[in-house]
């Protein structure tokens, strides 16, 4: 079960990265350009300010893994 966060505006925020993005917007007076130009690199939220995790590696699949995944998807689509 996911916990829902709610900021002082009453906006429902379901994901931590969304909450971080919202906090950065709040800090920059809701100017997305200022979030991009933020110079507060000492802030622990700074790497996450765009609502993404910069430490999350993109998953790289081998050709064999791609074929197996495509086959599984195909089987699910046939059943449903």
mmJSON file of the N, C-alpha and C atoms, coordinates in Angstrom:
{"data_MODEL":{"atom_site":{
"group_PDB":["ATOM","ATOM","ATOM","ATOM","ATOM","ATOM","ATOM","ATOM","ATOM","ATOM","ATOM","ATOM","ATOM","ATOM","ATOM","ATOM","ATOM","ATOM","ATOM","ATOM","ATOM","ATOM","ATOM","ATOM","ATOM","ATOM","ATOM","ATOM","ATOM","ATOM","ATOM","ATOM","ATOM","ATOM","ATOM","ATOM","ATOM","ATOM","ATOM","ATOM","ATOM","ATOM","ATOM","ATOM","ATOM","ATOM","ATOM","ATOM","ATOM","ATOM","ATOM","ATOM","ATOM","ATOM","ATOM","ATOM","ATOM","ATOM","ATOM","ATOM","ATOM","ATOM","ATOM","ATOM","ATOM","ATOM","ATOM","ATOM","ATOM","ATOM","ATOM","ATOM","ATOM","ATOM","ATOM","ATOM","ATOM","ATOM","ATOM","ATOM","ATOM","ATOM","ATOM","ATOM","ATOM","ATOM","ATOM","ATOM","ATOM","ATOM","ATOM","ATOM","ATOM","ATOM","ATOM","ATOM","ATOM","ATOM","ATOM","ATOM","ATOM","ATOM","ATOM","ATOM","ATOM","ATOM","ATOM","ATOM","ATOM","ATOM","ATOM","ATOM","ATOM","ATOM","ATOM","ATOM","ATOM","ATOM","ATOM","ATOM","ATOM","ATOM","ATOM","ATOM","ATOM","ATOM","ATOM","ATOM","ATOM","ATOM","ATOM","ATOM","ATOM","ATOM","ATOM","ATOM","ATOM","ATOM","ATOM","ATOM","ATOM","ATOM","ATOM","ATOM","ATOM","ATOM","ATOM","ATOM","ATOM","ATOM","ATOM","ATOM","ATOM","ATOM","ATOM","ATOM","ATOM","ATOM","ATOM","ATOM","ATOM","ATOM","ATOM","ATOM","ATOM","ATOM","ATOM","ATOM","ATOM","ATOM","ATOM","ATOM","ATOM","ATOM","ATOM","ATOM","ATOM","ATOM","ATOM","ATOM","ATOM","ATOM","ATOM","ATOM","ATOM","ATOM","ATOM","ATOM","ATOM","ATOM","ATOM","ATOM","ATOM","ATOM","ATOM","ATOM","ATOM","ATOM","ATOM","ATOM","ATOM","ATOM","ATOM","ATOM","ATOM","ATOM","ATOM","ATOM","ATOM","ATOM","ATOM","ATOM","ATOM","ATOM","ATOM","ATOM","ATOM","ATOM","ATOM","ATOM","ATOM","ATOM","ATOM","ATOM","ATOM","ATOM","ATOM","ATOM","ATOM","ATOM","ATOM","ATOM","ATOM","ATOM","ATOM","ATOM","ATOM","ATOM","ATOM","ATOM"],
"id":[1,2,3,4,5,6,7,8,9,10,11,12,13,14,15,16,17,18,19,20,21,22,23,24,25,26,27,28,29,30,31,32,33,34,35,36,37,38,39,40,41,42,43,44,45,46,47,48,49,50,51,52,53,54,55,56,57,58,59,60,61,62,63,64,65,66,67,68,69,70,71,72,73,74,75,76,77,78,79,80,81,82,83,84,85,86,87,88,89,90,91,92,93,94,95,96,97,98,99,100,101,102,103,104,105,106,107,108,109,110,111,112,113,114,115,116,117,118,119,120,121,122,123,124,125,126,127,128,129,130,131,132,133,134,135,136,137,138,139,140,141,142,143,144,145,146,147,148,149,150,151,152,153,154,155,156,157,158,159,160,161,162,163,164,165,166,167,168,169,170,171,172,173,174,175,176,177,178,179,180,181,182,183,184,185,186,187,188,189,190,191,192,193,194,195,196,197,198,199,200,201,202,203,204,205,206,207,208,209,210,211,212,213,214,215,216,217,218,219,220,221,222,223,224,225,226,227,228,229,230,231,232,233,234,235,236,237,238,239,240],
"type_symbol":["N","C","C","N","C","C","N","C","C","N","C","C","N","C","C","N","C","C","N","C","C","N","C","C","N","C","C","N","C","C","N","C","C","N","C","C","N","C","C","N","C","C","N","C","C","N","C","C","N","C","C","N","C","C","N","C","C","N","C","C","N","C","C","N","C","C","N","C","C","N","C","C","N","C","C","N","C","C","N","C","C","N","C","C","N","C","C","N","C","C","N","C","C","N","C","C","N","C","C","N","C","C","N","C","C","N","C","C","N","C","C","N","C","C","N","C","C","N","C","C","N","C","C","N","C","C","N","C","C","N","C","C","N","C","C","N","C","C","N","C","C","N","C","C","N","C","C","N","C","C","N","C","C","N","C","C","N","C","C","N","C","C","N","C","C","N","C","C","N","C","C","N","C","C","N","C","C","N","C","C","N","C","C","N","C","C","N","C","C","N","C","C","N","C","C","N","C","C","N","C","C","N","C","C","N","C","C","N","C","C","N","C","C","N","C","C","N","C","C","N","C","C","N","C","C","N","C","C","N","C","C","N","C","C","N","C","C","N","C","C"],
"label_atom_id":["N","CA","C","N","CA","C","N","CA","C","N","CA","C","N","CA","C","N","CA","C","N","CA","C","N","CA","C","N","CA","C","N","CA","C","N","CA","C","N","CA","C","N","CA","C","N","CA","C","N","CA","C","N","CA","C","N","CA","C","N","CA","C","N","CA","C","N","CA","C","N","CA","C","N","CA","C","N","CA","C","N","CA","C","N","CA","C","N","CA","C","N","CA","C","N","CA","C","N","CA","C","N","CA","C","N","CA","C","N","CA","C","N","CA","C","N","CA","C","N","CA","C","N","CA","C","N","CA","C","N","CA","C","N","CA","C","N","CA","C","N","CA","C","N","CA","C","N","CA","C","N","CA","C","N","CA","C","N","CA","C","N","CA","C","N","CA","C","N","CA","C","N","CA","C","N","CA","C","N","CA","C","N","CA","C","N","CA","C","N","CA","C","N","CA","C","N","CA","C","N","CA","C","N","CA","C","N","CA","C","N","CA","C","N","CA","C","N","CA","C","N","CA","C","N","CA","C","N","CA","C","N","CA","C","N","CA","C","N","CA","C","N","CA","C","N","CA","C","N","CA","C","N","CA","C","N","CA","C","N","CA","C","N","CA","C","N","CA","C","N","CA","C","N","CA","C","N","CA","C"],
"label_alt_id":[null,null,null,null,null,null,null,null,null,null,null,null,null,null,null,null,null,null,null,null,null,null,null,null,null,null,null,null,null,null,null,null,null,null,null,null,null,null,null,null,null,null,null,null,null,null,null,null,null,null,null,null,null,null,null,null,null,null,null,null,null,null,null,null,null,null,null,null,null,null,null,null,null,null,null,null,null,null,null,null,null,null,null,null,null,null,null,null,null,null,null,null,null,null,null,null,null,null,null,null,null,null,null,null,null,null,null,null,null,null,null,null,null,null,null,null,null,null,null,null,null,null,null,null,null,null,null,null,null,null,null,null,null,null,null,null,null,null,null,null,null,null,null,null,null,null,null,null,null,null,null,null,null,null,null,null,null,null,null,null,null,null,null,null,null,null,null,null,null,null,null,null,null,null,null,null,null,null,null,null,null,null,null,null,null,null,null,null,null,null,null,null,null,null,null,null,null,null,null,null,null,null,null,null,null,null,null,null,null,null,null,null,null,null,null,null,null,null,null,null,null,null,null,null,null,null,null,null,null,null,null,null,null,null,null,null,null,null,null,null],
"label_comp_id":["UNK","UNK","UNK","UNK","UNK","UNK","UNK","UNK","UNK","UNK","UNK","UNK","UNK","UNK","UNK","UNK","UNK","UNK","UNK","UNK","UNK","UNK","UNK","UNK","UNK","UNK","UNK","UNK","UNK","UNK","UNK","UNK","UNK","UNK","UNK","UNK","UNK","UNK","UNK","UNK","UNK","UNK","UNK","UNK","UNK","UNK","UNK","UNK","UNK","UNK","UNK","UNK","UNK","UNK","UNK","UNK","UNK","UNK","UNK","UNK","UNK","UNK","UNK","UNK","UNK","UNK","UNK","UNK","UNK","UNK","UNK","UNK","UNK","UNK","UNK","UNK","UNK","UNK","UNK","UNK","UNK","UNK","UNK","UNK","UNK","UNK","UNK","UNK","UNK","UNK","UNK","UNK","UNK","UNK","UNK","UNK","UNK","UNK","UNK","UNK","UNK","UNK","UNK","UNK","UNK","UNK","UNK","UNK","UNK","UNK","UNK","UNK","UNK","UNK","UNK","UNK","UNK","UNK","UNK","UNK","UNK","UNK","UNK","UNK","UNK","UNK","UNK","UNK","UNK","UNK","UNK","UNK","UNK","UNK","UNK","UNK","UNK","UNK","UNK","UNK","UNK","UNK","UNK","UNK","UNK","UNK","UNK","UNK","UNK","UNK","UNK","UNK","UNK","UNK","UNK","UNK","UNK","UNK","UNK","UNK","UNK","UNK","UNK","UNK","UNK","UNK","UNK","UNK","UNK","UNK","UNK","UNK","UNK","UNK","UNK","UNK","UNK","UNK","UNK","UNK","UNK","UNK","UNK","UNK","UNK","UNK","UNK","UNK","UNK","UNK","UNK","UNK","UNK","UNK","UNK","UNK","UNK","UNK","UNK","UNK","UNK","UNK","UNK","UNK","UNK","UNK","UNK","UNK","UNK","UNK","UNK","UNK","UNK","UNK","UNK","UNK","UNK","UNK","UNK","UNK","UNK","UNK","UNK","UNK","UNK","UNK","UNK","UNK","UNK","UNK","UNK","UNK","UNK","UNK","UNK","UNK","UNK","UNK","UNK","UNK"],
"label_asym_id":["A","A","A","A","A","A","A","A","A","A","A","A","A","A","A","A","A","A","A","A","A","A","A","A","A","A","A","A","A","A","A","A","A","A","A","A","A","A","A","A","A","A","A","A","A","A","A","A","A","A","A","A","A","A","A","A","A","A","A","A","A","A","A","A","A","A","A","A","A","A","A","A","A","A","A","A","A","A","A","A","A","A","A","A","A","A","A","A","A","A","A","A","A","A","A","A","A","A","A","A","A","A","A","A","A","A","A","A","A","A","A","A","A","A","A","A","A","A","A","A","A","A","A","A","A","A","A","A","A","A","A","A","A","A","A","A","A","A","A","A","A","A","A","A","A","A","A","A","A","A","A","A","A","A","A","A","A","A","A","A","A","A","A","A","A","A","A","A","A","A","A","A","A","A","A","A","A","A","A","A","A","A","A","A","A","A","A","A","A","A","A","A","A","A","A","A","A","A","A","A","A","A","A","A","A","A","A","A","A","A","A","A","A","A","A","A","A","A","A","A","A","A","A","A","A","A","A","A","A","A","A","A","A","A","A","A","A","A","A","A"],
"label_entity_id":["1","1","1","1","1","1","1","1","1","1","1","1","1","1","1","1","1","1","1","1","1","1","1","1","1","1","1","1","1","1","1","1","1","1","1","1","1","1","1","1","1","1","1","1","1","1","1","1","1","1","1","1","1","1","1","1","1","1","1","1","1","1","1","1","1","1","1","1","1","1","1","1","1","1","1","1","1","1","1","1","1","1","1","1","1","1","1","1","1","1","1","1","1","1","1","1","1","1","1","1","1","1","1","1","1","1","1","1","1","1","1","1","1","1","1","1","1","1","1","1","1","1","1","1","1","1","1","1","1","1","1","1","1","1","1","1","1","1","1","1","1","1","1","1","1","1","1","1","1","1","1","1","1","1","1","1","1","1","1","1","1","1","1","1","1","1","1","1","1","1","1","1","1","1","1","1","1","1","1","1","1","1","1","1","1","1","1","1","1","1","1","1","1","1","1","1","1","1","1","1","1","1","1","1","1","1","1","1","1","1","1","1","1","1","1","1","1","1","1","1","1","1","1","1","1","1","1","1","1","1","1","1","1","1","1","1","1","1","1","1"],
"label_seq_id":[1,1,1,2,2,2,3,3,3,4,4,4,5,5,5,6,6,6,7,7,7,8,8,8,9,9,9,10,10,10,11,11,11,12,12,12,13,13,13,14,14,14,15,15,15,16,16,16,17,17,17,18,18,18,19,19,19,20,20,20,21,21,21,22,22,22,23,23,23,24,24,24,25,25,25,26,26,26,27,27,27,28,28,28,29,29,29,30,30,30,31,31,31,32,32,32,33,33,33,34,34,34,35,35,35,36,36,36,37,37,37,38,38,38,39,39,39,40,40,40,41,41,41,42,42,42,43,43,43,44,44,44,45,45,45,46,46,46,47,47,47,48,48,48,49,49,49,50,50,50,51,51,51,52,52,52,53,53,53,54,54,54,55,55,55,56,56,56,57,57,57,58,58,58,59,59,59,60,60,60,61,61,61,62,62,62,63,63,63,64,64,64,65,65,65,66,66,66,67,67,67,68,68,68,69,69,69,70,70,70,71,71,71,72,72,72,73,73,73,74,74,74,75,75,75,76,76,76,77,77,77,78,78,78,79,79,79,80,80,80],
"pdbx_PDB_ins_code":[null,null,null,null,null,null,null,null,null,null,null,null,null,null,null,null,null,null,null,null,null,null,null,null,null,null,null,null,null,null,null,null,null,null,null,null,null,null,null,null,null,null,null,null,null,null,null,null,null,null,null,null,null,null,null,null,null,null,null,null,null,null,null,null,null,null,null,null,null,null,null,null,null,null,null,null,null,null,null,null,null,null,null,null,null,null,null,null,null,null,null,null,null,null,null,null,null,null,null,null,null,null,null,null,null,null,null,null,null,null,null,null,null,null,null,null,null,null,null,null,null,null,null,null,null,null,null,null,null,null,null,null,null,null,null,null,null,null,null,null,null,null,null,null,null,null,null,null,null,null,null,null,null,null,null,null,null,null,null,null,null,null,null,null,null,null,null,null,null,null,null,null,null,null,null,null,null,null,null,null,null,null,null,null,null,null,null,null,null,null,null,null,null,null,null,null,null,null,null,null,null,null,null,null,null,null,null,null,null,null,null,null,null,null,null,null,null,null,null,null,null,null,null,null,null,null,null,null,null,null,null,null,null,null,null,null,null,null,null,null],
"Cartn_x":[0.837,0.0,0.879,0.621,1.423,0.868,1.768,1.354,1.169,0.184,-0.056,0.397,1.16,1.611,0.681,0.536,-0.309,0.422,0.629,1.303,0.286,0.756,-0.132,-1.195,-1.065,-2.081,-3.205,-3.021,-4.024,-3.816,-2.738,-2.446,-1.969,-2.566,-2.181,-0.921,0.072,1.331,1.567,1.659,1.759,3.183,4.091,5.448,6.454,7.485,8.491,9.168,9.439,10.075,9.159,7.862,6.905,6.946,7.071,7.141,8.406,9.51,10.761,10.633,10.068,9.872,8.984,7.934,7.02,7.731,8.581,9.343,10.291,10.958,11.87,11.108,9.94,9.118,8.71,8.341,7.964,9.133,10.313,11.513,11.84,11.536,11.857,10.637,9.664,8.44,7.718,7.659,6.95,7.401,8.669,9.257,10.175,9.724,10.49,11.873,11.986,13.283,14.264,13.772,14.622,15.046,14.182,14.542,15.722,15.657,16.733,18.033,17.928,19.111,19.549,18.932,19.213,20.706,21.242,22.671,22.922,21.89,22.015,22.443,23.645,24.117,24.341,24.367,24.513,23.21,22.111,20.796,20.723,20.275,20.197,19.183,18.266,17.27,17.734,18.83,19.281,19.38,19.966,20.06,18.701,17.683,16.362,15.372,15.831,14.943,14.024,14.343,13.482,12.452,12.401,11.433,11.899,13.216,13.778,14.941,15.269,16.377,17.603,18.599,19.767,20.648,20.436,21.247,20.639,19.468,18.797,19.387,20.0,20.604,19.539,19.704,18.805,19.128,18.114,18.302,18.696,19.783,20.244,20.017,19.286,18.948,19.759,20.091,20.736,19.654,20.066,19.104,18.245,18.844,18.115,17.039,17.38,16.418,15.284,15.603,14.561,13.563,14.087,13.208,12.314,12.882,12.099,11.006,11.331,10.34,9.243,9.609,8.62,7.694,8.258,7.442,6.454,6.914,6.026,4.898,5.232,4.203,3.201,3.697,2.83,1.864,2.376,1.527,0.461,0.794,-0.181,-1.257,-0.857,-1.836,-2.798,-2.296,-3.157,-4.198,-3.809,-4.71,-5.761,-5.376,-6.273,-6.965],
"Cartn_y":[-1.182,0.0,1.241,2.138,3.349,4.423,5.082,6.205,7.421,8.217,9.43,10.628,11.473,12.697,13.826,14.774,15.916,17.172,18.085,19.319,20.317,21.469,22.451,22.994,22.78,23.235,22.216,21.043,20.002,19.092,19.309,18.492,17.11,16.067,14.694,14.328,13.844,13.434,11.984,11.1,9.672,9.134,9.827,9.31,10.265,9.731,10.595,11.537,11.079,11.951,13.104,12.865,13.944,14.966,14.486,15.381,16.232,15.634,16.387,17.447,17.073,18.039,19.193,18.854,19.878,20.803,20.251,21.056,22.004,21.509,22.358,23.483,23.177,24.226,25.251,24.784,25.675,26.59,26.014,26.763,27.835,27.566,28.505,29.326,29.448,30.228,29.761,28.441,27.791,28.265,28.541,28.895,27.746,26.974,25.805,26.184,27.344,27.81,27.968,28.451,28.624,27.277,26.278,24.931,24.426,24.633,24.193,24.942,26.219,27.04,27.032,26.209,26.173,25.98,26.837,26.757,26.208,25.747,25.202,23.738,23.488,22.118,21.392,22.112,21.484,20.913,21.249,20.744,19.253,18.439,16.992,16.627,17.522,17.245,17.665,18.398,18.979,17.96,16.784,15.844,15.336,15.437,14.893,15.976,17.206,18.358,18.281,17.447,17.325,16.208,15.593,14.525,13.182,13.047,11.784,11.395,10.123,9.63,9.505,10.371,10.321,9.107,8.403,7.239,5.944,6.027,4.845,4.516,3.362,2.951,2.412,2.714,2.163,0.681,-0.124,-1.564,-1.91,-2.634,-3.054,-4.55,-4.91,-6.311,-6.871,-8.144,-8.83,-9.159,-9.529,-9.882,-11.069,-12.003,-13.178,-12.764,-11.843,-11.365,-10.595,-9.823,-9.085,-10.038,-11.092,-12.065,-12.772,-13.133,-13.809,-12.877,-11.613,-10.646,-10.446,-10.34,-10.179,-11.378,-12.558,-13.779,-13.793,-13.401,-13.337,-12.333,-11.193,-10.167,-10.695,-11.355,-11.92,-12.938,-13.792,-14.804,-14.15,-13.117,-12.428,-11.777,-11.169,-10.51,-11.52,-12.712,-13.739,-14.221,-14.318,-14.803,-13.764,-12.494,-11.437,-10.765],
"Cartn_z":[0.0,0.0,0.0,-0.926,-1.028,-0.103,0.575,1.414,0.527,0.823,0.055,0.877,0.241,0.886,0.477,1.324,0.996,1.445,0.519,0.91,1.446,1.828,2.461,1.519,0.223,-0.719,-0.868,-0.283,-0.387,-1.583,-2.328,-3.495,-3.05,-3.614,-3.291,-4.062,-3.351,-3.968,-3.569,-4.564,-4.288,-4.316,-4.978,-5.125,-4.498,-3.846,-3.231,-4.221,-5.434,-6.42,-6.809,-6.822,-7.091,-5.961,-4.73,-3.578,-3.637,-4.054,-4.17,-5.253,-6.39,-7.474,-7.004,-6.284,-5.766,-4.786,-3.931,-2.968,-3.703,-4.744,-5.516,-6.209,-6.729,-7.333,-6.284,-5.107,-4.018,-3.637,-3.558,-3.184,-4.22,-5.489,-6.561,-6.988,-6.117,-6.35,-7.622,-7.8,-8.898,-10.276,-10.411,-11.698,-12.123,-13.118,-13.545,-14.055,-14.631,-15.113,-13.949,-12.826,-11.64,-11.053,-11.159,-10.682,-11.506,-12.815,-13.697,-13.394,-13.057,-12.799,-11.337,-10.527,-9.094,-8.826,-7.968,-7.654,-6.252,-5.59,-4.232,-4.293,-4.777,-4.965,-3.643,-2.543,-1.235,-0.709,-1.343,-0.936,-1.229,-0.264,-0.511,-1.597,-1.918,-2.949,-4.343,-4.435,-5.694,-6.829,-6.644,-7.775,-8.257,-7.417,-7.731,-8.156,-8.356,-8.532,-9.739,-10.72,-11.891,-11.742,-10.568,-10.332,-10.858,-11.042,-11.498,-10.591,-10.597,-9.803,-10.705,-10.534,-11.414,-11.171,-10.086,-9.758,-10.259,-10.857,-11.379,-12.744,-12.826,-14.09,-15.026,-16.291,-17.285,-17.449,-17.47,-17.594,-19.029,-19.16,-20.478,-20.62,-21.662,-21.89,-23.043,-22.917,-24.039,-25.064,-26.253,-27.295,-26.862,-26.161,-25.669,-24.659,-23.769,-22.774,-23.445,-24.482,-25.215,-25.867,-26.488,-27.143,-26.128,-24.972,-23.936,-23.402,-23.22,-22.735,-23.767,-25.034,-26.103,-26.167,-25.967,-25.975,-24.808,-23.625,-22.454,-22.677,-23.228,-23.505,-24.517,-25.554,-26.569,-25.974,-25.086,-24.442,-23.575,-22.864,-22.015,-22.865,-23.968,-24.844,-25.476,-25.795,-26.367,-25.362,-24.1,-23.049,-22.683,-22.683,-22.201,-23.286],
"occupancy":[1.0,1.0,1.0,1.0,1.0,1.0,1.0,1.0,1.0,1.0,1.0,1.0,1.0,1.0,1.0,1.0,1.0,1.0,1.0,1.0,1.0,1.0,1.0,1.0,1.0,1.0,1.0,1.0,1.0,1.0,1.0,1.0,1.0,1.0,1.0,1.0,1.0,1.0,1.0,1.0,1.0,1.0,1.0,1.0,1.0,1.0,1.0,1.0,1.0,1.0,1.0,1.0,1.0,1.0,1.0,1.0,1.0,1.0,1.0,1.0,1.0,1.0,1.0,1.0,1.0,1.0,1.0,1.0,1.0,1.0,1.0,1.0,1.0,1.0,1.0,1.0,1.0,1.0,1.0,1.0,1.0,1.0,1.0,1.0,1.0,1.0,1.0,1.0,1.0,1.0,1.0,1.0,1.0,1.0,1.0,1.0,1.0,1.0,1.0,1.0,1.0,1.0,1.0,1.0,1.0,1.0,1.0,1.0,1.0,1.0,1.0,1.0,1.0,1.0,1.0,1.0,1.0,1.0,1.0,1.0,1.0,1.0,1.0,1.0,1.0,1.0,1.0,1.0,1.0,1.0,1.0,1.0,1.0,1.0,1.0,1.0,1.0,1.0,1.0,1.0,1.0,1.0,1.0,1.0,1.0,1.0,1.0,1.0,1.0,1.0,1.0,1.0,1.0,1.0,1.0,1.0,1.0,1.0,1.0,1.0,1.0,1.0,1.0,1.0,1.0,1.0,1.0,1.0,1.0,1.0,1.0,1.0,1.0,1.0,1.0,1.0,1.0,1.0,1.0,1.0,1.0,1.0,1.0,1.0,1.0,1.0,1.0,1.0,1.0,1.0,1.0,1.0,1.0,1.0,1.0,1.0,1.0,1.0,1.0,1.0,1.0,1.0,1.0,1.0,1.0,1.0,1.0,1.0,1.0,1.0,1.0,1.0,1.0,1.0,1.0,1.0,1.0,1.0,1.0,1.0,1.0,1.0,1.0,1.0,1.0,1.0,1.0,1.0,1.0,1.0,1.0,1.0,1.0,1.0,1.0,1.0,1.0,1.0,1.0,1.0],
"B_iso_or_equiv":[0.0,0.0,0.0,0.0,0.0,0.0,0.0,0.0,0.0,0.0,0.0,0.0,0.0,0.0,0.0,0.0,0.0,0.0,0.0,0.0,0.0,0.0,0.0,0.0,0.0,0.0,0.0,0.0,0.0,0.0,0.0,0.0,0.0,0.0,0.0,0.0,0.0,0.0,0.0,0.0,0.0,0.0,0.0,0.0,0.0,0.0,0.0,0.0,0.0,0.0,0.0,0.0,0.0,0.0,0.0,0.0,0.0,0.0,0.0,0.0,0.0,0.0,0.0,0.0,0.0,0.0,0.0,0.0,0.0,0.0,0.0,0.0,0.0,0.0,0.0,0.0,0.0,0.0,0.0,0.0,0.0,0.0,0.0,0.0,0.0,0.0,0.0,0.0,0.0,0.0,0.0,0.0,0.0,0.0,0.0,0.0,0.0,0.0,0.0,0.0,0.0,0.0,0.0,0.0,0.0,0.0,0.0,0.0,0.0,0.0,0.0,0.0,0.0,0.0,0.0,0.0,0.0,0.0,0.0,0.0,0.0,0.0,0.0,0.0,0.0,0.0,0.0,0.0,0.0,0.0,0.0,0.0,0.0,0.0,0.0,0.0,0.0,0.0,0.0,0.0,0.0,0.0,0.0,0.0,0.0,0.0,0.0,0.0,0.0,0.0,0.0,0.0,0.0,0.0,0.0,0.0,0.0,0.0,0.0,0.0,0.0,0.0,0.0,0.0,0.0,0.0,0.0,0.0,0.0,0.0,0.0,0.0,0.0,0.0,0.0,0.0,0.0,0.0,0.0,0.0,0.0,0.0,0.0,0.0,0.0,0.0,0.0,0.0,0.0,0.0,0.0,0.0,0.0,0.0,0.0,0.0,0.0,0.0,0.0,0.0,0.0,0.0,0.0,0.0,0.0,0.0,0.0,0.0,0.0,0.0,0.0,0.0,0.0,0.0,0.0,0.0,0.0,0.0,0.0,0.0,0.0,0.0,0.0,0.0,0.0,0.0,0.0,0.0,0.0,0.0,0.0,0.0,0.0,0.0,0.0,0.0,0.0,0.0,0.0,0.0],
"pdbx_formal_charge":[null,null,null,null,null,null,null,null,null,null,null,null,null,null,null,null,null,null,null,null,null,null,null,null,null,null,null,null,null,null,null,null,null,null,null,null,null,null,null,null,null,null,null,null,null,null,null,null,null,null,null,null,null,null,null,null,null,null,null,null,null,null,null,null,null,null,null,null,null,null,null,null,null,null,null,null,null,null,null,null,null,null,null,null,null,null,null,null,null,null,null,null,null,null,null,null,null,null,null,null,null,null,null,null,null,null,null,null,null,null,null,null,null,null,null,null,null,null,null,null,null,null,null,null,null,null,null,null,null,null,null,null,null,null,null,null,null,null,null,null,null,null,null,null,null,null,null,null,null,null,null,null,null,null,null,null,null,null,null,null,null,null,null,null,null,null,null,null,null,null,null,null,null,null,null,null,null,null,null,null,null,null,null,null,null,null,null,null,null,null,null,null,null,null,null,null,null,null,null,null,null,null,null,null,null,null,null,null,null,null,null,null,null,null,null,null,null,null,null,null,null,null,null,null,null,null,null,null,null,null,null,null,null,null,null,null,null,null,null,null],
"auth_seq_id":[1,1,1,2,2,2,3,3,3,4,4,4,5,5,5,6,6,6,7,7,7,8,8,8,9,9,9,10,10,10,11,11,11,12,12,12,13,13,13,14,14,14,15,15,15,16,16,16,17,17,17,18,18,18,19,19,19,20,20,20,21,21,21,22,22,22,23,23,23,24,24,24,25,25,25,26,26,26,27,27,27,28,28,28,29,29,29,30,30,30,31,31,31,32,32,32,33,33,33,34,34,34,35,35,35,36,36,36,37,37,37,38,38,38,39,39,39,40,40,40,41,41,41,42,42,42,43,43,43,44,44,44,45,45,45,46,46,46,47,47,47,48,48,48,49,49,49,50,50,50,51,51,51,52,52,52,53,53,53,54,54,54,55,55,55,56,56,56,57,57,57,58,58,58,59,59,59,60,60,60,61,61,61,62,62,62,63,63,63,64,64,64,65,65,65,66,66,66,67,67,67,68,68,68,69,69,69,70,70,70,71,71,71,72,72,72,73,73,73,74,74,74,75,75,75,76,76,76,77,77,77,78,78,78,79,79,79,80,80,80],
"auth_comp_id":["UNK","UNK","UNK","UNK","UNK","UNK","UNK","UNK","UNK","UNK","UNK","UNK","UNK","UNK","UNK","UNK","UNK","UNK","UNK","UNK","UNK","UNK","UNK","UNK","UNK","UNK","UNK","UNK","UNK","UNK","UNK","UNK","UNK","UNK","UNK","UNK","UNK","UNK","UNK","UNK","UNK","UNK","UNK","UNK","UNK","UNK","UNK","UNK","UNK","UNK","UNK","UNK","UNK","UNK","UNK","UNK","UNK","UNK","UNK","UNK","UNK","UNK","UNK","UNK","UNK","UNK","UNK","UNK","UNK","UNK","UNK","UNK","UNK","UNK","UNK","UNK","UNK","UNK","UNK","UNK","UNK","UNK","UNK","UNK","UNK","UNK","UNK","UNK","UNK","UNK","UNK","UNK","UNK","UNK","UNK","UNK","UNK","UNK","UNK","UNK","UNK","UNK","UNK","UNK","UNK","UNK","UNK","UNK","UNK","UNK","UNK","UNK","UNK","UNK","UNK","UNK","UNK","UNK","UNK","UNK","UNK","UNK","UNK","UNK","UNK","UNK","UNK","UNK","UNK","UNK","UNK","UNK","UNK","UNK","UNK","UNK","UNK","UNK","UNK","UNK","UNK","UNK","UNK","UNK","UNK","UNK","UNK","UNK","UNK","UNK","UNK","UNK","UNK","UNK","UNK","UNK","UNK","UNK","UNK","UNK","UNK","UNK","UNK","UNK","UNK","UNK","UNK","UNK","UNK","UNK","UNK","UNK","UNK","UNK","UNK","UNK","UNK","UNK","UNK","UNK","UNK","UNK","UNK","UNK","UNK","UNK","UNK","UNK","UNK","UNK","UNK","UNK","UNK","UNK","UNK","UNK","UNK","UNK","UNK","UNK","UNK","UNK","UNK","UNK","UNK","UNK","UNK","UNK","UNK","UNK","UNK","UNK","UNK","UNK","UNK","UNK","UNK","UNK","UNK","UNK","UNK","UNK","UNK","UNK","UNK","UNK","UNK","UNK","UNK","UNK","UNK","UNK","UNK","UNK","UNK","UNK","UNK","UNK","UNK","UNK"],
"auth_asym_id":["A","A","A","A","A","A","A","A","A","A","A","A","A","A","A","A","A","A","A","A","A","A","A","A","A","A","A","A","A","A","A","A","A","A","A","A","A","A","A","A","A","A","A","A","A","A","A","A","A","A","A","A","A","A","A","A","A","A","A","A","A","A","A","A","A","A","A","A","A","A","A","A","A","A","A","A","A","A","A","A","A","A","A","A","A","A","A","A","A","A","A","A","A","A","A","A","A","A","A","A","A","A","A","A","A","A","A","A","A","A","A","A","A","A","A","A","A","A","A","A","A","A","A","A","A","A","A","A","A","A","A","A","A","A","A","A","A","A","A","A","A","A","A","A","A","A","A","A","A","A","A","A","A","A","A","A","A","A","A","A","A","A","A","A","A","A","A","A","A","A","A","A","A","A","A","A","A","A","A","A","A","A","A","A","A","A","A","A","A","A","A","A","A","A","A","A","A","A","A","A","A","A","A","A","A","A","A","A","A","A","A","A","A","A","A","A","A","A","A","A","A","A","A","A","A","A","A","A","A","A","A","A","A","A","A","A","A","A","A","A"],
"auth_atom_id":["N","CA","C","N","CA","C","N","CA","C","N","CA","C","N","CA","C","N","CA","C","N","CA","C","N","CA","C","N","CA","C","N","CA","C","N","CA","C","N","CA","C","N","CA","C","N","CA","C","N","CA","C","N","CA","C","N","CA","C","N","CA","C","N","CA","C","N","CA","C","N","CA","C","N","CA","C","N","CA","C","N","CA","C","N","CA","C","N","CA","C","N","CA","C","N","CA","C","N","CA","C","N","CA","C","N","CA","C","N","CA","C","N","CA","C","N","CA","C","N","CA","C","N","CA","C","N","CA","C","N","CA","C","N","CA","C","N","CA","C","N","CA","C","N","CA","C","N","CA","C","N","CA","C","N","CA","C","N","CA","C","N","CA","C","N","CA","C","N","CA","C","N","CA","C","N","CA","C","N","CA","C","N","CA","C","N","CA","C","N","CA","C","N","CA","C","N","CA","C","N","CA","C","N","CA","C","N","CA","C","N","CA","C","N","CA","C","N","CA","C","N","CA","C","N","CA","C","N","CA","C","N","CA","C","N","CA","C","N","CA","C","N","CA","C","N","CA","C","N","CA","C","N","CA","C","N","CA","C","N","CA","C","N","CA","C","N","CA","C","N","CA","C","N","CA","C","N","CA","C"],
"pdbx_PDB_model_num":[1,1,1,1,1,1,1,1,1,1,1,1,1,1,1,1,1,1,1,1,1,1,1,1,1,1,1,1,1,1,1,1,1,1,1,1,1,1,1,1,1,1,1,1,1,1,1,1,1,1,1,1,1,1,1,1,1,1,1,1,1,1,1,1,1,1,1,1,1,1,1,1,1,1,1,1,1,1,1,1,1,1,1,1,1,1,1,1,1,1,1,1,1,1,1,1,1,1,1,1,1,1,1,1,1,1,1,1,1,1,1,1,1,1,1,1,1,1,1,1,1,1,1,1,1,1,1,1,1,1,1,1,1,1,1,1,1,1,1,1,1,1,1,1,1,1,1,1,1,1,1,1,1,1,1,1,1,1,1,1,1,1,1,1,1,1,1,1,1,1,1,1,1,1,1,1,1,1,1,1,1,1,1,1,1,1,1,1,1,1,1,1,1,1,1,1,1,1,1,1,1,1,1,1,1,1,1,1,1,1,1,1,1,1,1,1,1,1,1,1,1,1,1,1,1,1,1,1,1,1,1,1,1,1,1,1,1,1,1,1]
}}}
